[in-house]
Amino acid sequence: MIEQQHRAPELVVERTLDAPRELVFQVWTQVEHLERWCCPTGFTIPFSEGEIREGGWFRTCMRSPDGEDHWLKGEYLEIVPPERLVFTHAWLSSKHGRAAHQTIVTLTLQAQGGKTRLRLHQAFFESEAARDGHRSGWQATLDELERYLAS
């Protein structure tokens, strides 16, 4: 009997943005932009630090509408302007707490006649529930990105 191979859950989110690829890449890689949009709708970013460069890192706090802080950290593994950004993503138990399970996010941007086709791939999750929670978070975050690009 052949044993079925277990596959860890992955997430893919795709969206076409009404902005040129260079601008979309810029708002993903410049702190002054990221702090204005890079969290789900209704959340804020009261704290963020890091170095956006290959080998660089980040640590961010996203505050929910009810005042709960969600800390995360990661490292930038690959930056290829204006088409690709790869970074790790791990939730923290507190501001300086222990990191939970780490995933890798790969963002690919493809120019499409003045617009940008964004593909976000995140792997690998410990459970389908974790993947699904990230799906809704990324969808809401990309809604914020669209609003920001339109402003």
N, C-alpha and C positions, 0 to 999 in steps of 0.2 A: 504494500500500500504506500502510495506517495503522500508524504506529509505536505499539507497546504502551507505555503510560506506566509508568514504574518507580515503584513505591510503596515507600517506606522502611518497614521493619517497625515495628509498634506492639504494645504489650502492654496487655491488659485483664485484671485480676484482680478477681473479685467474691466477696464473702463476706457472710453474715448473722451479725452478732455479737449475743450475748445480753447487751446493755447498751444503755442509752438513748443517743441521738445526742449529747446534751450532754456526757456522760461520755467517749464515744469521741473527740469533738472536743478535749476537755480533755487527754486523754492524748497526742494528736498535737501539741499546741501549748504544752505546759508542759515545760520542760527536766527538772524533777525526775521526771517520768514517762518522757519519751523515753529517758533514759539507762538506764532499767531494762528496757526491752523492745525498742527499735527497732533490732534487728539479728537476723540469722538464728540459729536454735537452735545453741547451743554457742559463739557469739561473745560478746565483751564489748565495752563501750565505755569504754576507759581515758581518752579525751580527747574533749571536745566543747565548742565555743564558738559564740557567735553571738547574734543578736537575732531573736526570732520576732515579726515584724511585717511588714506590707507594705513592701517595699523593704529589709527586713532580710536577713541572710545566715546561713550556718552553715558550719562546718568540723568534721568528725568523724573519729575513728579507730575502726574496727571491728577488733578483734583476733580472729583465727581460733583454733580450739582448738589448733592447732600453733604458735601464737605469732606468726604472720605478720600485720603491720599493713596494713590497707586504708584509705587516706585518701580522703575525698570532701568536696566542697563544693557549695554551691548558694546561690540567692537566693530569697527569698519574693516571689512576684509578685502573689498575691492571697490574702487571708484573709477569708472570709465566715462568721462564727460563726453557728450550729454546723454549716454545711452544705458548705463548700467550702474547700479548701486547694490552692494551686498553687505549685510551686517547681521550680527547675532542679536538675539532678543531674549532677555530673561527677566521675569518679574522678581522683585526683591521683597523680602518679608517686612522691611522697613527701610528708612533712609539709608542706613549703613548695614542693613541686614543681609542675610544669606540669600543667594540667588536660587531660584527654583529652576526647573527644567529649561534648558536653552534650546531655542530654535534658530534657524537661519532664514533670513528674509532676503529674497532676490527681487529687485525692482528693475524691470526692463522697460525702456521708453523707445517707442518707434514713431518716427515722423510720418504723418499722414496728411499732406497738403495743408499745412498751417495748423493742424490739430495734432494731438499726441495720443497714441494707443499705449496705455499703461497696463502692464502685467505684473502683478505682485504674487510671488510664490513664497510660501512659508512652510518649512519642513524641519523636523518631523515632530509631531505632537504625541504626547503620551496617551491621548484619548480622543475619540471623536467629539466628546463634549468640549474639550479644550479647543479643538479646531473650530467648532461651531461658534464658540464664544468669541474667538478671534475674528471669525468671518463678520459677525455683526459689528464688532469694534472697528475693523478696517473699512467696512462699508460706510459707517458713520464718519470716520476720519476722512475718507475720500469725498464724502459730501461736503465736508468743511474745506477740503482742498479746492473743490469746484467753486465754492462761494468765494474763497480767497482769490483765486485766479480771475474771477469775474469783477472783483473790486478794483 
